[in-house]
Amino acid sequence: MESGSAEPRTRGLVLGVTGHRDISEADHNVRAAVREVLIRLGATEQPVTLVSCLAEGADRLVAQVTVEELGARLVAPLPLEPEEYEKDFGAEESKEEFRRLLRLADRCFVVRGGEWASEARSRGYACAGAWVVANCGVLLALWDGEPARGAGGTGELVEWVLSGALPPRLERCAGGPPVASRVIHIEPATCRVSELPRR
């Protein structure tokens, strides 16, 4: 497991993902919406890197489409050590899926929270989410539009990109401010796709 330094800038599309854990990875309509977005972004015509924490639901669905179907490079910033992170996944099948995707990653590491290291595990989620938005060009949000339900939740990541700022403590563990300049929103219930305006 390597350190969480900033992602070297690469050519092509660098896509970050955030979204809800209760989205079924087998949801064909959401998968189709993700594929449509990738085609619009030119993912079939250039190298693609996916930055994903590989949580259950949206993170894994997007990883399956981009990495397994399109051959994208995968970078996995994790909120906790893998063995500890797995405790947040319910079924053994989910843990096995996480391990399988983690083996496909070109880079995987735990995002360190500096002086937050001894605080609640939710801080790890906030640091990992901040790292995603600080190291991608486009954030794909599979999101119901509601406020975040926890530290580093989807609503927070979207807000960080749209405002162009991170809380100072998170900026330190992310390696800088948000780089992402676009948020592509997929509403999971309807699969409606829109681009959210920056402030």
N, C-alpha and C positions, 0 to 999 in steps of 0.2 A: 504494500500500500504506500503510494508516494505522497508527498506533501501537496497542499492545496494552493500552489502558486497559480498566477493568472494563466489562462489558456493562451498559448502562442497564437498570434493572428494568422489565420489560414485563408487561402483563397476559397471562394465559393460561399455557400449559404451556411451560416452558423445559426441553428435554430434551437431555442430553449423551449422547454415545455413546463406547464403548470396546469393543474386541474384536480378534479375531485376524485377521491378514492373509490366512490361508489359507482363509477362508470364501469360498466362491464367491458372487459377487454375483448369480448366476442360480439359487441354491439356493431352490427354491419352498417347501420346508418351513420354512426359516428366515424367508423373507419372510412367510409366513403367520403365524408366531409373532410377528414384529414387528408386523404389522397387528393381531393379537389384543391385544397389549399396548397399542398406541395406542388402540384402541377402549375398553379397560378404563380407560385414563387420561383418557378424554373428549376425545381429540384431534380428533374430528370435530365437537365442539360448542363449541370455543373456539380462539382463535389459538394457533398452535404456533411456537416458535422451536427450531431444532435447532442445537446447538453441536457441530461436528465438525471434526476435523483433516484429514478427507478422505484418510486412508491407504487403501491397498488393502484389500479384504475388507469387514469389518463396518462400518467408517465409511461406505463408499460405498453398501453395501446399504441401510443405514438412511437415508442421504441420499436415495437414489432413492425409497424408500417415502414418507418424510415430505415431502420438498420437491417431487418430481415428481408424486407421486400425490395428496398432501393439500394441496399449496400452502403448506407451511410456510416460514417465513423461515429463512434459513441464515446462520449466523455461523461463519467458518472461521479459528480460531487456528492458525497454522502453526508448526512447529518450526524451519523454515529458510526462506530465501528460496525462492520457487517453483522457480526454475531449479535450485537446489541440491537441494531436496526431491525433485524428479523423478528425480534420480540413484538414489534408493532404490526406484524402481519399475522392474520388469523390462522388460516389453514396451512398444513404442511405443503400442499400443492403451491400455495402462494410463495412460500419460502423457496421451494425448488425453482419456481419461475424466476424469482429474484436472482438466485445463484446462476441460473442459466444465462440470463441477460448480462449479469456482471462479468461472466467469462468472455462475453463478446466485446466488452469495453476496451478501447485503446488505452484509456486512462481511467483509473478509479482511485479515489482518495477521500479521506475525511476532511471536511472543511473545519479548521480549528477556529475556536472562538476567542482565543487569547485569554483576557481576564474573565471571560464568561465560562471558561472550561468547567468550573466547579458548580455552576448554576444548573437550573432545571434542563432536562433534555430538550425542551421546546426551544431553547436557545440554539441548539444544534440545527434544528429545522430552519430557524430564521437565518442563520449563517449560510446554510446550504442554498436556501432560496435566493439570498442576496448574491451568492456566487454565480448562480444561474443567470440572473439579469445583468450582472457585471461582465459576463463573458459570452453573450450571444448577440446577434444582430437583430433577430426577430423573436419575439416571445409568442408562442402559440398557447392560448388559454382556453381550455375546455372547462367552462365556468358558467354557473347559473346567475352571475351578476350580483350575488349577495356578498356582504362583508366577510372577511376571513374568519374562520371558526377557531383559529389557533395561530401561534407564532409561525411566520413563514407560510401562511396559507395563501391560496390563489388570489384572493382579493388584495392582499398586501403586495404580492409580486406585481400585479397589474398596476396598482397605485404607484409603486416605485418607478416603473418604466414610464408611465404617463406623466409623472411629475419630474422625472429626470434626476431623482435624488434618493439616497438611502440615509437612514439614521447614521450618524457618525460612527458608532461602534460597529455597525454592520458593514459600513464602507471599509473599515480596517480589515475585517475578516474576508471580505469579498475581493480585496485588492484594488478597489477603486469604485467610482460611481457607476450607475447603470450605463452600459454600452448600447443595450437594445434601444432601437429607435422606433420600433413598430410593435403593436400588439394586435395579433389576429385572434379574434374571439369566435369560438364555436360554442353556441348555446346547446348543451347536451340534449335537452328534452326535444328541441325542434330541429337541431342541426343547422340552424341559421348561422351564416358566416358573415362577419362584419369586421372592419378595421376600426379600432377605437382611436379617437383623436387625442393627441398629446396636448398638454396644457401649455 
